Amino acid sequence: MGAAAGLLDYFRGSHLAIVNRDPTPGDAQADLCIHASIGDVLGGMD
């Protein structure tokens, strides 16, 4: 897991979305998982 994975321990919101190219152990906690690169996902938000 990368350094950002530790941030899940501090999440206190109602809904969690994870954007990561590959599946992660945190996916089970997420309401929405997008398995794609962040550039592809955010690049489509024109």
CHARMM-style PDB file with segment names, atoms N, HN, CA, C and O in Angstrom:
ATOM      1  N   MET     1       0.840  -1.179   0.000  1.00  0.00      PROA
ATOM      2  CA  MET     1       0.000   0.000   0.000  1.00  0.00      PROA
ATOM      3  C   MET     1       0.883   1.240   0.000  1.00  0.00      PROA
ATOM      4  O   MET     1       1.982   1.246   0.556  1.00  0.00      PROA
ATOM      5  N   GLY     2       0.382   2.269  -0.627  1.00  0.00      PROA
ATOM      6  HN  GLY     2      -0.510   2.264  -1.079  1.00  0.00      PROA
ATOM      7  CA  GLY     2       1.112   3.527  -0.679  1.00  0.00      PROA
ATOM      8  C   GLY     2       0.900   4.356   0.571  1.00  0.00      PROA
ATOM      9  O   GLY     2       0.123   3.995   1.454  1.00  0.00      PROA
ATOM     10  N   ALA     3       1.599   5.467   0.628  1.00  0.00      PROA
ATOM     11  HN  ALA     3       2.231   5.761  -0.090  1.00  0.00      PROA
ATOM     12  CA  ALA     3       1.519   6.345   1.798  1.00  0.00      PROA
ATOM     13  C   ALA     3       0.114   6.889   2.020  1.00  0.00      PROA
ATOM     14  O   ALA     3      -0.296   7.083   3.164  1.00  0.00      PROA
ATOM     15  N   ALA     4      -0.622   7.135   0.959  1.00  0.00      PROA
ATOM     16  HN  ALA     4      -0.289   6.978   0.029  1.00  0.00      PROA
ATOM     17  CA  ALA     4      -1.974   7.689   1.100  1.00  0.00      PROA
ATOM     18  C   ALA     4      -2.937   6.694   1.741  1.00  0.00      PROA
ATOM     19  O   ALA     4      -3.956   7.103   2.297  1.00  0.00      PROA
ATOM     20  N   ALA     5      -2.641   5.416   1.677  1.00  0.00      PROA
ATOM     21  HN  ALA     5      -1.813   5.084   1.225  1.00  0.00      PROA
ATOM     22  CA  ALA     5      -3.539   4.406   2.243  1.00  0.00      PROA
ATOM     23  C   ALA     5      -3.747   4.624   3.737  1.00  0.00      PROA
ATOM     24  O   ALA     5      -4.817   4.304   4.254  1.00  0.00      PROA
ATOM     25  N   GLY     6      -2.760   5.155   4.438  1.00  0.00      PROA
ATOM     26  HN  GLY     6      -1.891   5.415   4.018  1.00  0.00      PROA
ATOM     27  CA  GLY     6      -2.886   5.423   5.859  1.00  0.00      PROA
ATOM     28  C   GLY     6      -3.909   6.494   6.182  1.00  0.00      PROA
ATOM     29  O   GLY     6      -4.378   6.583   7.317  1.00  0.00      PROA
ATOM     30  N   LEU     7      -4.259   7.305   5.200  1.00  0.00      PROA
ATOM     31  HN  LEU     7      -3.878   7.233   4.278  1.00  0.00      PROA
ATOM     32  CA  LEU     7      -5.249   8.359   5.423  1.00  0.00      PROA
ATOM     33  C   LEU     7      -6.642   7.796   5.683  1.00  0.00      PROA
ATOM     34  O   LEU     7      -7.477   8.477   6.277  1.00  0.00      PROA
ATOM     35  N   LEU     8      -6.904   6.580   5.255  1.00  0.00      PROA
ATOM     36  HN  LEU     8      -6.226   6.026   4.773  1.00  0.00      PROA
ATOM     37  CA  LEU     8      -8.216   5.964   5.506  1.00  0.00      PROA
ATOM     38  C   LEU     8      -8.498   5.846   6.994  1.00  0.00      PROA
ATOM     39  O   LEU     8      -9.658   5.854   7.405  1.00  0.00      PROA
ATOM     40  N   ASP     9      -7.453   5.738   7.809  1.00  0.00      PROA
ATOM     41  HN  ASP     9      -6.511   5.731   7.475  1.00  0.00      PROA
ATOM     42  CA  ASP     9      -7.635   5.655   9.259  1.00  0.00      PROA
ATOM     43  C   ASP     9      -8.242   6.931   9.838  1.00  0.00      PROA
ATOM     44  O   ASP     9      -8.830   6.905  10.919  1.00  0.00      PROA
ATOM     45  N   TYR    10      -8.104   8.032   9.130  1.00  0.00      PROA
ATOM     46  HN  TYR    10      -7.627   8.054   8.252  1.00  0.00      PROA
ATOM     47  CA  TYR    10      -8.589   9.331   9.622  1.00  0.00      PROA
ATOM     48  C   TYR    10      -9.914   9.750   8.988  1.00  0.00      PROA
ATOM     49  O   TYR    10     -10.475  10.780   9.363  1.00  0.00      PROA
ATOM     50  N   PHE    11     -10.419   8.974   8.042  1.00  0.00      PROA
ATOM     51  HN  PHE    11      -9.964   8.137   7.738  1.00  0.00      PROA
ATOM     52  CA  PHE    11     -11.660   9.322   7.346  1.00  0.00      PROA
ATOM     53  C   PHE    11     -12.840   9.247   8.302  1.00  0.00      PROA
ATOM     54  O   PHE    11     -13.043   8.230   8.964  1.00  0.00      PROA
ATOM     55  N   ARG    12     -13.622  10.327   8.374  1.00  0.00      PROA
ATOM     56  HN  ARG    12     -13.456  11.153   7.836  1.00  0.00      PROA
ATOM     57  CA  ARG    12     -14.785  10.374   9.265  1.00  0.00      PROA
ATOM     58  C   ARG    12     -16.058  10.803   8.534  1.00  0.00      PROA
ATOM     59  O   ARG    12     -17.061  11.129   9.169  1.00  0.00      PROA
ATOM     60  N   GLY    13     -16.019  10.802   7.212  1.00  0.00      PROA
ATOM     61  HN  GLY    13     -15.205  10.537   6.696  1.00  0.00      PROA
ATOM     62  CA  GLY    13     -17.171  11.244   6.432  1.00  0.00      PROA
ATOM     63  C   GLY    13     -18.225  10.161   6.293  1.00  0.00      PROA
ATOM     64  O   GLY    13     -18.108   9.072   6.857  1.00  0.00      PROA
ATOM     65  N   SER    14     -19.246  10.484   5.536  1.00  0.00      PROA
ATOM     66  HN  SER    14     -19.341  11.368   5.078  1.00  0.00      PROA
ATOM     67  CA  SER    14     -20.358   9.555   5.326  1.00  0.00      PROA
ATOM     68  C   SER    14     -20.136   8.628   4.144  1.00  0.00      PROA
ATOM     69  O   SER    14     -20.584   7.482   4.150  1.00  0.00      PROA
ATOM     70  N   HSD    15     -19.445   9.129   3.135  1.00  0.00      PROA
ATOM     71  HN  HSD    15     -19.081  10.060   3.130  1.00  0.00      PROA
ATOM     72  CA  HSD    15     -19.251   8.351   1.908  1.00  0.00      PROA
ATOM     73  C   HSD    15     -17.796   8.434   1.484  1.00  0.00      PROA
ATOM     74  O   HSD    15     -17.181   9.499   1.536  1.00  0.00      PROA
ATOM     75  N   LEU    16     -17.257   7.310   1.069  1.00  0.00      PROA
ATOM     76  HN  LEU    16     -17.757   6.445   1.027  1.00  0.00      PROA
ATOM     77  CA  LEU    16     -15.861   7.228   0.672  1.00  0.00      PROA
ATOM     78  C   LEU    16     -15.760   6.742  -0.765  1.00  0.00      PROA
ATOM     79  O   LEU    16     -16.340   5.718  -1.127  1.00  0.00      PROA
ATOM     80  N   ALA    17     -15.027   7.477  -1.574  1.00  0.00      PROA
ATOM     81  HN  ALA    17     -14.555   8.308  -1.280  1.00  0.00      PROA
ATOM     82  CA  ALA    17     -14.729   7.064  -2.946  1.00  0.00      PROA
ATOM     83  C   ALA    17     -13.218   6.895  -3.055  1.00  0.00      PROA
ATOM     84  O   ALA    17     -12.454   7.741  -2.589  1.00  0.00      PROA
ATOM     85  N   ILE    18     -12.801   5.812  -3.665  1.00  0.00      PROA
ATOM     86  HN  ILE    18     -13.421   5.126  -4.044  1.00  0.00      PROA
ATOM     87  CA  ILE    18     -11.381   5.539  -3.885  1.00  0.00      PROA
ATOM     88  C   ILE    18     -11.135   5.475  -5.377  1.00  0.00      PROA
ATOM     89  O   ILE    18     -11.813   4.748  -6.103  1.00  0.00      PROA
ATOM     90  N   VAL    19     -10.151   6.249  -5.829  1.00  0.00      PROA
ATOM     91  HN  VAL    19      -9.600   6.840  -5.240  1.00  0.00      PROA
ATOM     92  CA  VAL    19      -9.703   6.191  -7.223  1.00  0.00      PROA
ATOM     93  C   VAL    19      -8.275   5.677  -7.194  1.00  0.00      PROA
ATOM     94  O   VAL    19      -7.380   6.344  -6.674  1.00  0.00      PROA
ATOM     95  N   ASN    20      -8.064   4.506  -7.745  1.00  0.00      PROA
ATOM     96  HN  ASN    20      -8.791   3.965  -8.167  1.00  0.00      PROA
ATOM     97  CA  ASN    20      -6.739   3.899  -7.780  1.00  0.00      PROA
ATOM     98  C   ASN    20      -6.698   2.947  -8.968  1.00  0.00      PROA
ATOM     99  O   ASN    20      -7.685   2.280  -9.279  1.00  0.00      PROA
ATOM    100  N   ARG    21      -5.555   2.894  -9.620  1.00  0.00      PROA
ATOM    101  HN  ARG    21      -4.753   3.436  -9.367  1.00  0.00      PROA
ATOM    102  CA  ARG    21      -5.441   2.043 -10.804  1.00  0.00      PROA
ATOM    103  C   ARG    21      -5.701   0.573 -10.472  1.00  0.00      PROA
ATOM    104  O   ARG    21      -6.324  -0.143 -11.256  1.00  0.00      PROA
ATOM    105  N   ASP    22      -5.227   0.132  -9.322  1.00  0.00      PROA
ATOM    106  HN  ASP    22      -4.721   0.714  -8.685  1.00  0.00      PROA
ATOM    107  CA  ASP    22      -5.355  -1.272  -8.931  1.00  0.00      PROA
ATOM    108  C   ASP    22      -6.228  -1.399  -7.681  1.00  0.00      PROA
ATOM    109  O   ASP    22      -6.335  -0.444  -6.911  1.00  0.00      PROA
ATOM    110  N   PRO    23      -6.844  -2.541  -7.468  1.00  0.00      PROA
ATOM    111  CA  PRO    23      -7.608  -2.749  -6.246  1.00  0.00      PROA
ATOM    112  C   PRO    23      -6.720  -2.564  -5.011  1.00  0.00      PROA
ATOM    113  O   PRO    23      -5.520  -2.832  -5.053  1.00  0.00      PROA
ATOM    114  N   THR    24      -7.324  -2.105  -3.918  1.00  0.00      PROA
ATOM    115  HN  THR    24      -8.299  -1.888  -3.883  1.00  0.00      PROA
ATOM    116  CA  THR    24      -6.590  -1.880  -2.674  1.00  0.00      PROA
ATOM    117  C   THR    24      -7.327  -2.565  -1.526  1.00  0.00      PROA
ATOM    118  O   THR    24      -8.511  -2.877  -1.654  1.00  0.00      PROA
ATOM    119  N   PRO    25      -6.645  -2.802  -0.412  1.00  0.00      PROA
ATOM    120  CA  PRO    25      -7.336  -3.347   0.758  1.00  0.00      PROA
ATOM    121  C   PRO    25      -8.431  -2.413   1.275  1.00  0.00      PROA
ATOM    122  O   PRO    25      -9.377  -2.876   1.912  1.00  0.00      PROA
ATOM    123  N   GLY    26      -8.324  -1.122   1.018  1.00  0.00      PROA
ATOM    124  HN  GLY    26      -7.556  -0.745   0.501  1.00  0.00      PROA
ATOM    125  CA  GLY    26      -9.322  -0.162   1.465  1.00  0.00      PROA
ATOM    126  C   GLY    26     -10.610  -0.182   0.658  1.00  0.00      PROA
ATOM    127  O   GLY    26     -11.595   0.441   1.054  1.00  0.00      PROA
ATOM    128  N   ASP    27     -10.619  -0.881  -0.458  1.00  0.00      PROA
ATOM    129  HN  ASP    27      -9.819  -1.386  -0.780  1.00  0.00      PROA
ATOM    130  CA  ASP    27     -11.819  -0.926  -1.303  1.00  0.00      PROA
ATOM    131  C   ASP    27     -13.044  -1.431  -0.546  1.00  0.00      PROA
ATOM    132  O   ASP    27     -14.167  -1.015  -0.832  1.00  0.00      PROA
ATOM    133  N   ALA    28     -12.834  -2.309   0.401  1.00  0.00      PROA
ATOM    134  HN  ALA    28     -11.922  -2.647   0.633  1.00  0.00      PROA
ATOM    135  CA  ALA    28     -13.964  -2.868   1.158  1.00  0.00      PROA
ATOM    136  C   ALA    28     -14.660  -1.803   1.997  1.00  0.00      PROA
ATOM    137  O   ALA    28     -15.836  -1.956   2.329  1.00  0.00      PROA
ATOM    138  N   GLN    29     -13.961  -0.732   2.345  1.00  0.00      PROA
ATOM    139  HN  GLN    29     -13.006  -0.607   2.075  1.00  0.00      PROA
ATOM    140  CA  GLN    29     -14.538   0.353   3.142  1.00  0.00      PROA
ATOM    141  C   GLN    29     -15.241   1.396   2.272  1.00  0.00      PROA
ATOM    142  O   GLN    29     -16.008   2.213   2.782  1.00  0.00      PROA
ATOM    143  N   ALA    30     -14.989   1.373   0.996  1.00  0.00      PROA
ATOM    144  HN  ALA    30     -14.366   0.710   0.581  1.00  0.00      PROA
ATOM    145  CA  ALA    30     -15.455   2.436   0.101  1.00  0.00      PROA
ATOM    146  C   ALA    30     -16.886   2.213  -0.379  1.00  0.00      PROA
ATOM    147  O   ALA    30     -17.336   1.081  -0.555  1.00  0.00      PROA
ATOM    148  N   ASP    31     -17.582   3.325  -0.584  1.00  0.00      PROA
ATOM    149  HN  ASP    31     -17.216   4.245  -0.441  1.00  0.00      PROA
ATOM    150  CA  ASP    31     -18.905   3.285  -1.207  1.00  0.00      PROA
ATOM    151  C   ASP    31     -18.785   3.221  -2.722  1.00  0.00      PROA
ATOM    152  O   ASP    31     -19.661   2.693  -3.407  1.00  0.00      PROA
ATOM    153  N   LEU    32     -17.680   3.770  -3.237  1.00  0.00      PROA
ATOM    154  HN  LEU    32     -16.968   4.198  -2.681  1.00  0.00      PROA
ATOM    155  CA  LEU    32     -17.432   3.804  -4.676  1.00  0.00      PROA
ATOM    156  C   LEU    32     -15.961   3.554  -4.922  1.00  0.00      PROA
ATOM    157  O   LEU    32     -15.112   4.230  -4.340  1.00  0.00      PROA
ATOM    158  N   CYS    33     -15.642   2.588  -5.779  1.00  0.00      PROA
ATOM    159  HN  CYS    33     -16.332   2.039  -6.252  1.00  0.00      PROA
ATOM    160  CA  CYS    33     -14.264   2.313  -6.189  1.00  0.00      PROA
ATOM    161  C   CYS    33     -14.164   2.493  -7.693  1.00  0.00      PROA
ATOM    162  O   CYS    33     -14.944   1.921  -8.455  1.00  0.00      PROA
ATOM    163  N   ILE    34     -13.202   3.290  -8.106  1.00  0.00      PROA
ATOM    164  HN  ILE    34     -12.569   3.755  -7.488  1.00  0.00      PROA
ATOM    165  CA  ILE    34     -12.930   3.483  -9.527  1.00  0.00      PROA
ATOM    166  C   ILE    34     -11.528   2.974  -9.778  1.00  0.00      PROA
ATOM    167  O   ILE    34     -10.556   3.540  -9.278  1.00  0.00      PROA
ATOM    168  N   HSD    35     -11.421   1.904 -10.554  1.00  0.00      PROA
ATOM    169  HN  HSD    35     -12.211   1.445 -10.960  1.00  0.00      PROA
ATOM    170  CA  HSD    35     -10.119   1.322 -10.845  1.00  0.00      PROA
ATOM    171  C   HSD    35      -9.637   1.846 -12.194  1.00  0.00      PROA
ATOM    172  O   HSD    35      -9.826   1.220 -13.237  1.00  0.00      PROA
ATOM    173  N   ALA    36      -9.016   3.002 -12.133  1.00  0.00      PROA
ATOM    174  HN  ALA    36      -8.862   3.511 -11.285  1.00  0.00      PROA
ATOM    175  CA  ALA    36      -8.445   3.677 -13.306  1.00  0.00      PROA
ATOM    176  C   ALA    36      -7.400   4.662 -12.788  1.00  0.00      PROA
ATOM    177  O   ALA    36      -7.333   4.938 -11.590  1.00  0.00      PROA
ATOM    178  N   SER    37      -6.594   5.183 -13.694  1.00  0.00      PROA
ATOM    179  HN  SER    37      -6.649   4.959 -14.667  1.00  0.00      PROA
ATOM    180  CA  SER    37      -5.600   6.165 -13.249  1.00  0.00      PROA
ATOM    181  C   SER    37      -6.296   7.476 -12.906  1.00  0.00      PROA
ATOM    182  O   SER    37      -7.316   7.824 -13.501  1.00  0.00      PROA
ATOM    183  N   ILE    38      -5.741   8.189 -11.953  1.00  0.00      PROA
ATOM    184  HN  ILE    38      -4.913   7.906 -11.470  1.00  0.00      PROA
ATOM    185  CA  ILE    38      -6.332   9.450 -11.519  1.00  0.00      PROA
ATOM    186  C   ILE    38      -6.357  10.455 -12.673  1.00  0.00      PROA
ATOM    187  O   ILE    38      -7.276  11.268 -12.771  1.00  0.00      PROA
ATOM    188  N   GLY    39      -5.347  10.398 -13.545  1.00  0.00      PROA
ATOM    189  HN  GLY    39      -4.600   9.737 -13.466  1.00  0.00      PROA
ATOM    190  CA  GLY    39      -5.317  11.288 -14.702  1.00  0.00      PROA
ATOM    191  C   GLY    39      -6.477  11.038 -15.655  1.00  0.00      PROA
ATOM    192  O   GLY    39      -7.071  11.980 -16.179  1.00  0.00      PROA
ATOM    193  N   ASP    40      -6.798   9.762 -15.876  1.00  0.00      PROA
ATOM    194  HN  ASP    40      -6.315   8.997 -15.450  1.00  0.00      PROA
ATOM    195  CA  ASP    40      -7.937   9.426 -16.737  1.00  0.00      PROA
ATOM    196  C   ASP    40      -9.250   9.877 -16.118  1.00  0.00      PROA
ATOM    197  O   ASP    40     -10.131  10.380 -16.815  1.00  0.00      PROA
ATOM    198  N   VAL    41      -9.379   9.698 -14.817  1.00  0.00      PROA
ATOM    199  HN  VAL    41      -8.663   9.290 -14.251  1.00  0.00      PROA
ATOM    200  CA  VAL    41     -10.630  10.056 -14.135  1.00  0.00      PROA
ATOM    201  C   VAL    41     -10.816  11.574 -14.095  1.00  0.00      PROA
ATOM    202  O   VAL    41     -11.860  12.086 -14.500  1.00  0.00      PROA
ATOM    203  N   LEU    42      -9.816  12.279 -13.614  1.00  0.00      PROA
ATOM    204  HN  LEU    42      -8.968  11.863 -13.286  1.00  0.00      PROA
ATOM    205  CA  LEU    42      -9.952  13.737 -13.485  1.00  0.00      PROA
ATOM    206  C   LEU    42      -9.805  14.439 -14.823  1.00  0.00      PROA
ATOM    207  O   LEU    42     -10.316  15.545 -14.997  1.00  0.00      PROA
ATOM    208  N   GLY    43      -9.122  13.822 -15.763  1.00  0.00      PROA
ATOM    209  HN  GLY    43      -8.707  12.923 -15.622  1.00  0.00      PROA
ATOM    210  CA  GLY    43      -8.981  14.399 -17.095  1.00  0.00      PROA
ATOM    211  C   GLY    43     -10.318  14.509 -17.830  1.00  0.00      PROA
ATOM    212  O   GLY    43     -10.468  15.339 -18.727  1.00  0.00      PROA
ATOM    213  N   GLY    44     -11.276  13.681 -17.456  1.00  0.00      PROA
ATOM    214  HN  GLY    44     -11.154  13.007 -16.728  1.00  0.00      PROA
ATOM    215  CA  GLY    44     -12.595  13.713 -18.085  1.00  0.00      PROA
ATOM    216  C   GLY    44     -13.532  14.715 -17.467  1.00  0.00      PROA
ATOM    217  O   GLY    44     -14.706  14.765 -17.834  1.00  0.00      PROA
ATOM    218  N   MET    45     -13.049  15.521 -16.534  1.00  0.00      PROA
ATOM    219  HN  MET    45     -12.096  15.480 -16.236  1.00  0.00      PROA
ATOM    220  CA  MET    45     -13.909  16.495 -15.836  1.00  0.00      PROA
ATOM    221  C   MET    45     -13.693  17.901 -16.402  1.00  0.00      PROA
ATOM    222  O   MET    45     -13.292  18.816 -15.682  1.00  0.00      PROA
ATOM    223  N   ASP    46     -13.955  18.054 -17.659  1.00  0.00      PROA
ATOM    224  HN  ASP    46     -14.281  17.311 -18.244  1.00  0.00      PROA
ATOM    225  CA  ASP    46     -13.779  19.376 -18.293  1.00  0.00      PROA
ATOM    226  C   ASP    46     -14.953  20.283 -18.024  1.00  0.00      PROA
ATOM    227  OT1 ASP    46     -14.968  21.426 -18.482  1.00  0.00      PROA
TER     228      ASP     46
END
